Amino acid sequence: KGLRSIGNGVINKVCVRFRRVFWDSDVDFFGRAAQCGEERGAFFLIWSLWRVVQEPVLIALTVGEAGRSMEGWSDEAIVGSLLAALKLIFHHVPAPSASHVTRWMSDPYARGAYSFMSAGGRGGIDYDLAAAPLGSQVLFAGEGTCREYPATAAG
């Protein structure tokens, strides 16, 4: 029952490097609201790495149905969609010099980016059951088995 109560969610990142900063270099992150329901979760949070590494890099997060849907898109289509979203905020957005797109749900070893307790789950007891060994050979670990810090890197 424990493992069946735990779901797996998607958070994908779209990293783009530019030749120069065109956003406010004092801002570490900014957000955007979707124009329509289908876009909900697409590029809702965008981090600037400028103040951390002095590189003109943005990392945009995509979650939920938008994140799942985009896993089937090409990198070029995803980056193009991000650039269109950025143009709604900044109007003039230069072409990126490099990009990288993650696809955690499609990764056969990860199958998602974080765990969560599914509807009907019993919380702590299901995390404990998920952490229990299967016989003497199969052990489970990680944030999906940690009742104290589920769905976190600390778990």
N, CA, C and O of each residue as an XYZ file, in Angstrom:
620
protein
N       0.822     -1.197      0.000
C       0.000      0.000      0.000
C       0.864      1.259      0.000
O       0.529      2.230     -0.678
N       1.964      1.261      0.742
C       2.800      2.450      0.877
C       3.282      3.013     -0.442
O       3.111      4.202     -0.710
N       3.895      2.158     -1.282
C       4.411      2.633     -2.571
C       3.292      3.102     -3.504
O       3.477      4.053     -4.262
N       2.135      2.441     -3.452
C       1.022      2.838     -4.316
C       0.429      4.179     -3.917
O      -0.256      4.810     -4.722
N       0.674      4.628     -2.694
C       0.131      5.904     -2.225
C       1.002      7.089     -2.627
O       0.599      8.242     -2.474
N       2.184      6.808     -3.136
C       3.121      7.888     -3.452
C       3.159      8.106     -4.958
O       3.436      7.186     -5.727
N       2.875      9.340     -5.363
C       2.922      9.702     -6.775
C       4.239     10.379     -7.122
O       5.074     10.624     -6.251
N       4.413     10.674     -8.390
C       5.642     11.289     -8.876
C       5.272     12.491     -9.732
O       4.521     12.357    -10.698
N       5.788     13.655     -9.390
C       5.457     14.876    -10.110
C       6.563     15.341    -11.036
O       7.680     14.824    -11.013
N       6.227     16.328    -11.851
C       7.174     16.840    -12.843
C       7.511     18.304    -12.565
O       6.629     19.138    -12.359
N       8.790     18.584    -12.565
C       9.315     19.957    -12.608
C      10.448     19.888    -13.617
O      11.474     19.259    -13.357
N      10.273     20.523    -14.755
C      11.343     20.552    -15.736
C      11.946     21.936    -15.807
O      11.282     22.932    -15.519
N      13.205     21.993    -16.191
C      13.931     23.254    -16.297
C      14.328     23.499    -17.740
O      14.707     22.583    -18.470
N      14.230     24.751    -18.126
C      14.718     25.195    -19.424
C      15.791     26.230    -19.125
O      15.492     27.329    -18.658
N      17.036     25.877    -19.396
C      18.167     26.763    -19.129
C      18.586     27.428    -20.433
O      18.815     26.754    -21.437
N      18.683     28.737    -20.412
C      19.111     29.461    -21.608
C      20.208     30.457    -21.243
O      20.102     31.198    -20.266
N      21.247     30.451    -22.043
C      22.363     31.394    -21.880
C      22.254     32.428    -23.002
O      21.972     32.097    -24.153
N      22.484     33.670    -22.636
C      22.467     34.761    -23.604
C      23.844     35.396    -23.656
O      24.692     35.126    -22.805
N      24.064     36.222    -24.634
C      25.349     36.910    -24.759
C      25.462     38.071    -23.777
O      26.562     38.497    -23.425
N      24.301     38.582    -23.336
C      24.294     39.688    -22.381
C      23.004     39.627    -21.565
O      22.026     38.996    -21.967
N      23.023     40.289    -20.425
C      21.830     40.391    -19.585
C      20.906     41.441    -20.190
O      21.336     42.566    -20.443
N      19.648     41.092    -20.424
C      18.668     42.057    -20.937
C      17.568     42.306    -19.904
O      16.669     43.114    -20.140
N      17.632     41.624    -18.772
C      16.688     41.810    -17.680
C      17.380     42.603    -16.575
O      18.583     42.851    -16.667
N      16.669     42.999    -15.553
C      17.238     43.737    -14.430
C      18.244     42.835    -13.713
O      17.857     41.823    -13.129
N      19.513     43.189    -13.751
C      20.565     42.336    -13.191
C      20.516     42.261    -11.668
O      21.209     41.430    -11.081
N      19.721     43.100    -11.012
C      19.567     43.042     -9.560
C      18.453     42.094     -9.121
O      18.253     41.879     -7.926
N      17.732     41.534    -10.079
C      16.611     40.637     -9.784
C      17.077     39.188     -9.884
O      17.661     38.784    -10.889
N      16.815     38.407     -8.830
C      17.225     36.994     -8.820
C      16.192     36.072     -9.463
O      16.548     35.028    -10.010
N      14.914     36.452     -9.398
C      13.883     35.647    -10.031
C      12.666     36.507    -10.317
O      12.461     37.553     -9.702
N      11.873     36.048    -11.254
C      10.619     36.711    -11.583
C       9.653     35.650    -12.063
O      10.056     34.532    -12.385
N       8.396     35.995    -12.112
C       7.383     35.034    -12.506
C       6.512     35.571    -13.618
O       6.632     36.721    -14.040
N       5.636     34.704    -14.075
C       4.685     35.119    -15.097
C       3.418     34.305    -14.930
O       3.457     33.142    -14.529
N       2.304     34.926    -15.242
C       1.021     34.241    -15.212
C       0.705     33.759    -16.622
O       0.994     34.442    -17.604
N       0.119     32.598    -16.705
C      -0.236     32.026    -18.007
C      -1.333     32.841    -18.670
O      -2.190     33.411    -17.996
N      -1.300     32.891    -19.996
C      -2.314     33.597    -20.769
C      -3.613     32.795    -20.857
O      -4.693     33.371    -20.988
N      -3.506     31.462    -20.785
C      -4.693     30.608    -20.869
C      -4.436     29.338    -20.057
O      -3.305     29.070    -19.649
N      -5.480     28.570    -19.830
C      -5.389     27.381    -18.995
C      -4.369     26.358    -19.454
O      -3.707     25.728    -18.629
N      -4.233     26.185    -20.772
C      -3.277     25.191    -21.288
C      -1.835     25.551    -20.947
O      -0.969     24.679    -20.878
N      -1.583     26.844    -20.734
C      -0.224     27.293    -20.427
C       0.084     27.279    -18.933
O       1.220     27.531    -18.531
N      -0.918     26.987    -18.112
C      -0.712     27.037    -16.670
C       0.436     26.118    -16.273
O       0.432     24.935    -16.615
N       1.401     26.644    -15.566
C       2.571     25.885    -15.138
C       3.774     26.044    -16.047
O       4.874     25.628    -15.684
N       3.590     26.642    -17.235
C       4.709     26.825    -18.174
C       5.473     28.099    -17.824
O       4.926     29.200    -17.892
N       6.722     27.942    -17.456
C       7.626     29.066    -17.192
C       7.054     30.003    -16.125
O       7.168     31.224    -16.237
N       6.444     29.428    -15.102
C       5.807     30.237    -14.065
C       6.832     30.933    -13.175
O       6.535     31.972    -12.585
N       8.032     30.372    -13.074
C       9.101     30.961    -12.282
C      10.381     30.923    -13.112
O      10.719     29.902    -13.710
N      11.077     32.039    -13.136
C      12.313     32.138    -13.923
C      13.403     32.702    -13.023
O      13.266     33.796    -12.475
N      14.484     31.946    -12.878
C      15.621     32.374    -12.066
C      16.681     33.001    -12.942
O      16.944     32.539    -14.052
N      17.281     34.053    -12.436
C      18.465     34.633    -13.068
C      19.688     34.165    -12.292
O      19.714     34.244    -11.063
N      20.685     33.684    -12.995
C      21.926     33.263    -12.338
C      22.980     34.363    -12.331
O      24.096     34.148    -11.860
N      22.636     35.535    -12.847
C      23.618     36.610    -13.005
C      24.336     36.939    -11.706
O      25.567     36.970    -11.681
N      23.606     37.183    -10.632
C      24.257     37.614     -9.384
C      25.021     36.479     -8.709
O      25.874     36.733     -7.858
N      24.728     35.230     -9.075
C      25.388     34.086     -8.458
C      26.680     33.725     -9.186
O      27.716     33.528     -8.549
N      26.626     33.637    -10.517
C      27.798     33.177    -11.278
C      28.295     34.188    -12.313
O      29.224     33.904    -13.069
N      27.676     35.363    -12.344
C      28.063     36.402    -13.302
C      28.012     35.907    -14.752
O      28.863     36.249    -15.572
N      27.003     35.105    -15.040
C      26.757     34.615    -16.387
C      25.326     34.975    -16.760
O      24.437     34.878    -15.914
N      25.074     35.390    -18.006
C      23.714     35.760    -18.425
C      22.847     34.531    -18.727
O      22.557     34.217    -19.881
N      22.445     33.849    -17.646
C      21.705     32.597    -17.756
C      20.373     32.740    -17.022
O      20.316     33.260    -15.908
N      19.315     32.273    -17.660
C      18.001     32.164    -17.036
C      17.609     30.693    -16.974
O      17.893     29.925    -17.893
N      16.957     30.311    -15.883
C      16.413     28.956    -15.742
C      14.920     29.095    -15.487
O      14.503     29.666    -14.479
N      14.118     28.568    -16.407
C      12.665     28.644    -16.297
C      12.118     27.290    -15.866
O      12.547     26.249    -16.364
N      11.166     27.313    -14.933
C      10.540     26.079    -14.451
C       9.211     25.852    -15.148
O       8.443     26.785    -15.384
N       8.957     24.601    -15.470
C       7.693     24.188    -16.076
C       7.179     22.997    -15.282
O       7.901     22.023    -15.069
N       5.915     23.080    -14.843
C       5.345     22.054    -13.965
C       3.986     21.592    -14.461
O       3.443     22.140    -15.420
N       3.444     20.582    -13.800
C       2.070     20.138    -14.043
C       1.836     19.635    -15.456
O       2.724     19.065    -16.091
N       0.613     19.862    -15.932
C       0.247     19.401    -17.278
C       1.122     20.040    -18.354
O       1.473     19.388    -19.337
N       1.474     21.312    -18.169
C       2.365     21.962    -19.148
C       3.712     21.244    -19.189
O       4.266     21.020    -20.265
N       4.236     20.884    -18.024
C       5.503     20.160    -17.961
C       5.418     18.796    -18.620
O       6.323     18.392    -19.350
N       4.319     18.084    -18.358
C       4.135     16.761    -18.983
C       4.005     16.885    -20.492
O       4.620     16.126    -21.241
N       3.210     17.838    -20.931
C       2.996     18.032    -22.365
C       4.299     18.370    -23.081
O       4.589     17.825    -24.146
N       5.083     19.272    -22.492
C       6.322     19.714    -23.145
C       7.366     18.618    -23.240
O       8.299     18.729    -24.036
N       7.234     17.569    -22.453
C       8.196     16.470    -22.555
C       8.190     15.852    -23.947
O       9.182     15.253    -24.361
N       7.091     15.990    -24.671
C       7.000     15.458    -26.027
C       7.420     16.451    -27.101
O       7.449     16.105    -28.282
N       7.745     17.674    -26.712
C       8.163     18.705    -27.673
C       9.662     18.610    -27.924
O      10.399     18.039    -27.120
N      10.104     19.166    -29.031
C      11.541     19.276    -29.299
C      12.133     20.376    -28.416
O      11.415     21.258    -27.946
N      13.437     20.313    -28.198
C      14.109     21.379    -27.450
C      13.862     22.734    -28.095
O      13.626     23.725    -27.404
N      13.918     22.773    -29.420
C      13.735     24.041    -30.136
C      12.337     24.620    -29.882
O      12.194     25.829    -29.703
N      11.322     23.778    -29.866
C       9.957     24.248    -29.617
C       9.807     24.764    -28.188
O       9.143     25.775    -27.960
N      10.415     24.081    -27.234
C      10.322     24.511    -25.835
C      11.050     25.832    -25.643
O      10.508     26.749    -25.026
N      12.262     25.943    -26.157
C      13.019     27.190    -26.028
C      12.275     28.319    -26.754
O      12.219     29.440    -26.248
N      11.712     28.041    -27.917
C      10.938     29.048    -28.644
C       9.735     29.524    -27.849
O       9.411     30.712    -27.862
N       9.073     28.612    -27.160
C       7.933     28.970    -26.318
C       8.377     29.834    -25.144
O       7.692     30.792    -24.783
N       9.519     29.502    -24.545
C      10.056     30.330    -23.464
C      10.395     31.729    -23.976
O      10.073     32.722    -23.323
N      11.038     31.813    -25.131
C      11.394     33.130    -25.685
C      10.143     33.963    -25.959
O      10.139     35.171    -25.722
N       9.083     33.324    -26.458
C       7.821     34.050    -26.689
C       7.260     34.570    -25.368
O       6.757     35.692    -25.310
N       7.342     33.769    -24.310
C       6.866     34.206    -22.993
C       7.721     35.363    -22.473
O       7.196     36.323    -21.909
N       9.039     35.269    -22.663
C       9.922     36.359    -22.225
C       9.640     37.655    -22.985
O       9.733     38.744    -22.418
N       9.297     37.537    -24.259
C       8.992     38.731    -25.064
C       7.747     39.447    -24.562
O       7.628     40.660    -24.738
N       6.819     38.731    -23.944
C       5.653     39.379    -23.353
C       6.044     40.231    -22.150
O       5.351     41.189    -21.807
N       7.153     39.879    -21.515
C       7.632     40.625    -20.347
C       8.611     41.726    -20.758
O       8.485     42.865    -20.308
N       9.587     41.393    -21.610
C      10.686     42.297    -21.914
C      10.636     42.917    -23.306
O      11.423     43.816    -23.601
N       9.747     42.466    -24.151
C       9.562     42.943    -25.521
C      10.713     42.569    -26.445
O      10.490     41.863    -27.429
N      11.942     43.016    -26.165
C      13.067     42.617    -27.014
C      13.881     41.565    -26.272
O      14.445     41.836    -25.212
N      13.936     40.364    -26.838
C      14.687     39.259    -26.249
C      15.633     38.726    -27.316
O      15.187     38.263    -28.366
N      16.935     38.789    -27.055
C      17.886     38.277    -28.057
C      17.836     36.753    -28.148
O      17.317     36.089    -27.252
N      18.364     36.219    -29.207
C      18.458     34.763    -29.354
C      19.460     34.231    -28.332
O      20.495     34.853    -28.092
N      19.157     33.091    -27.734
C      20.115     32.517    -26.779
C      21.333     31.956    -27.499
O      21.257     31.558    -28.661
N      22.456     31.933    -26.790
C      23.675     31.350    -27.359
C      23.775     29.857    -27.043
O      24.525     29.132    -27.697
N      23.013     29.394    -26.032
C      22.995     27.973    -25.671
C      21.734     27.700    -24.862
O      21.141     28.608    -24.279
N      21.340     26.430    -24.839
C      20.169     26.051    -24.045
C      20.263     24.586    -23.647
O      20.995     23.802    -24.252
N      19.509     24.238    -22.622
C      19.405     22.843    -22.185
C      18.012     22.655    -21.588
O      17.535     23.515    -20.847
N      17.360     21.544    -21.903
C      16.014     21.245    -21.434
C      16.031     19.909    -20.694
O      16.581     18.927    -21.193
N      15.425     19.873    -19.494
C      15.313     18.607    -18.777
C      13.961     17.959    -19.074
O      12.992     18.633    -19.423
N      13.924     16.642    -18.926
C      12.687     15.870    -19.113
C      12.653     14.751    -18.074
O      12.896     13.588    -18.395
N      12.351     15.111    -16.828
C      12.424     14.163    -15.731
C      11.395     13.048    -15.819
O      11.698     11.919    -15.430
N      10.193     13.315    -16.313
C       9.182     12.246    -16.403
C       9.581     11.194    -17.432
O       9.228     10.024    -17.287
N      10.306     11.593    -18.460
C      10.729     10.666    -19.518
C      11.991      9.906    -19.165
O      12.316      8.919    -19.824
N      12.711     10.341    -18.140
C      13.944      9.673    -17.741
C      13.583      8.313    -17.131
O      12.878      8.258    -16.124
N      14.059      7.217    -17.732
C      13.645      5.889    -17.254
C      14.105      5.578    -15.832
O      13.547      4.687    -15.191
N      15.106      6.289    -15.327
C      15.596      6.034    -13.978
C      14.955      6.952    -12.942
O      14.912      6.613    -11.760
N      14.459      8.102    -13.369
C      13.844      9.047    -12.434
C      12.318      8.970    -12.482
O      11.663      8.881    -11.443
N      11.755      9.005    -13.695
C      10.300      8.975    -13.903
C       9.567     10.078    -13.147
O       8.420      9.909    -12.733
N      10.244     11.207    -12.975
C       9.645     12.358    -12.312
C      10.685     13.120    -11.529
O      11.841     12.708    -11.435
N      10.260     14.245    -10.964
C      11.201     15.110    -10.272
C      11.033     15.114     -8.760
O      11.974     15.457     -8.045
N       9.874     14.745     -8.259
C       9.636     14.740     -6.824
C       8.462     13.800     -6.529
O       7.674     13.469     -7.415
N       8.370     13.389     -5.286
C       7.264     12.519     -4.892
C       6.210     13.332     -4.154
O       6.477     14.429     -3.665
N       5.010     12.772     -4.086
C       3.942     13.396     -3.310
C       2.993     12.303     -2.839
O       2.924     11.220     -3.419
N       2.273     12.611     -1.783
C       1.282     11.667     -1.274
C       0.031     11.807     -2.132
O      -0.549     12.888     -2.227
N      -0.380     10.709     -2.754
C      -1.557     10.709     -3.621
C      -2.831     10.875     -2.802
O      -2.834     10.668     -1.589
N      -3.903     11.249     -3.474
C      -5.214     11.332     -2.819
C      -5.534      9.976     -2.209
O      -5.361      8.942     -2.855
N      -5.990      9.981     -0.994
C      -6.292      8.731     -0.305
C      -5.116      8.182      0.474
O      -5.256      7.208      1.213
N      -3.944      8.808      0.311
C      -2.767      8.370      1.054
C      -2.922      8.678      2.537
O      -3.703      9.545      2.929
N      -2.162      7.951      3.353
C      -2.294      8.090      4.802
C      -1.120      8.818      5.430
O      -0.916      8.727      6.641
N      -0.346      9.539      4.633
C       0.743     10.338      5.194
C       1.885      9.499      5.721
O       2.382      8.602      5.040
N       2.299      9.804      6.957
C       3.488      9.199      7.544
C       3.540      7.690      7.478
O       4.591      7.124      7.175
N       2.442      7.028      7.752
C       2.445      5.557      7.737
C       2.759      5.018      6.341
O       3.441      4.000      6.217
N       2.273      5.685      5.289
C       2.579      5.214      3.933
C       4.033      5.477      3.570
O       4.633      4.688      2.840
N       4.621      6.580      4.066
C       6.057      6.792      3.850
C       6.858      5.695      4.556
O       7.832      5.181      4.007
N       6.445      5.344      5.766
C       7.136      4.277      6.496
C       7.026      2.947      5.756
O       8.008      2.210      5.661
N       5.848      2.633      5.233
C       5.668      1.388      4.475
C       6.510      1.397      3.202
O       7.062      0.366      2.818
N       6.614      2.561      2.539
C       7.426      2.660      1.319
C       8.910      2.475      1.629
O       9.666      2.000      0.781
N       9.331      2.846      2.840
C      10.740      2.721      3.221
C      11.093      1.315      3.712
O      12.272      0.982      3.835
N      10.091      0.498      3.991
C      10.354     -0.843      4.528
C      11.032     -1.723      3.473
O      10.681     -1.660      2.295
N      12.000     -2.542      3.892
C      12.668     -3.435      2.936
C      11.701     -4.463      2.349
O      10.728     -4.863      2.988
N      11.989     -4.871      1.143
C      11.227     -5.918      0.473
C      12.095     -7.169      0.568
O      13.028     -7.344     -0.216
N      11.788     -8.031      1.520
C      12.648     -9.183      1.776
C      13.960     -8.709      2.365
O      14.011     -7.697      3.065
N      15.016     -9.444      2.078
C      16.323     -9.049      2.609
C      17.224     -8.450      1.536
O      18.372     -8.106      1.818
N      16.721     -8.319      0.307
C      17.574     -7.879     -0.788
C      17.241     -6.496     -1.345
O      18.133     -5.806     -1.839
N      15.973     -6.075     -1.275
C      15.567     -4.823     -1.907
C      15.281     -3.785     -0.828
O      14.393     -3.962      0.006
N      16.048     -2.702     -0.861
C      15.877     -1.609      0.091
C      15.461     -0.353     -0.664
O      15.916     -0.126     -1.785
N      14.612      0.454     -0.067
C      14.154      1.696     -0.674
C      14.668      2.866      0.154
O      14.752      2.779      1.379
N      15.011      3.958     -0.518
C      15.518      5.140      0.177
C      15.165      6.378     -0.641
O      14.668      6.278     -1.763
N      15.424      7.520     -0.072
C      15.229      8.779     -0.784
C      14.022      9.543     -0.277
O      13.334      9.113      0.649
N      13.781     10.690     -0.904
C      12.754     11.601     -0.419
C      11.351     11.008     -0.492
O      10.464     11.462      0.230
N      11.126     10.028     -1.324
C       9.822      9.390     -1.410
C       9.548      8.431     -0.272
O       8.446      7.892     -0.164
N      10.543      8.211      0.583
C      10.375      7.306      1.716
C      10.603      8.013      3.046
O      10.703      7.353      4.080
N      10.687      9.323      3.041
C      11.034     10.087      4.247
C       9.827     10.863      4.770
O       9.408     11.851      4.166
N       9.276     10.417      5.880
C       8.086     11.082      6.436
C       8.424     12.479      6.960
O       7.546     13.341      6.974
N       9.655     12.735      7.389
C      10.021     14.042      7.952
C      10.215     15.108      6.880
O       9.854     16.266      7.093
N      10.779     14.737      5.729
C      11.083     15.713      4.679
C      10.709     15.175      3.306
O      11.571     15.079      2.432
N       9.439     14.819      3.093
C       9.066     14.289      1.778
C       9.143     15.356      0.700
O       8.977     16.546      0.968
N       9.399     14.908     -0.532
C       9.411     15.784     -1.710
C      10.440     16.887     -1.626
O      10.251     17.955     -2.208
N      11.543     16.645     -0.901
C      12.611     17.639     -0.801
C      13.956     16.969     -1.023
O      14.078     15.750     -0.913
N      14.960     17.770     -1.334
C      16.316     17.224     -1.497
C      16.843     16.719     -0.159
O      17.678     15.814     -0.129
N      16.371     17.287      0.947
C      16.834     16.849      2.277
C      16.260     15.486      2.648
O      16.811     14.803      3.512
N      15.150     15.075      2.004
C      14.466     13.820      2.378
C      15.197     12.625      2.016
O      14.733     11.515      2.275
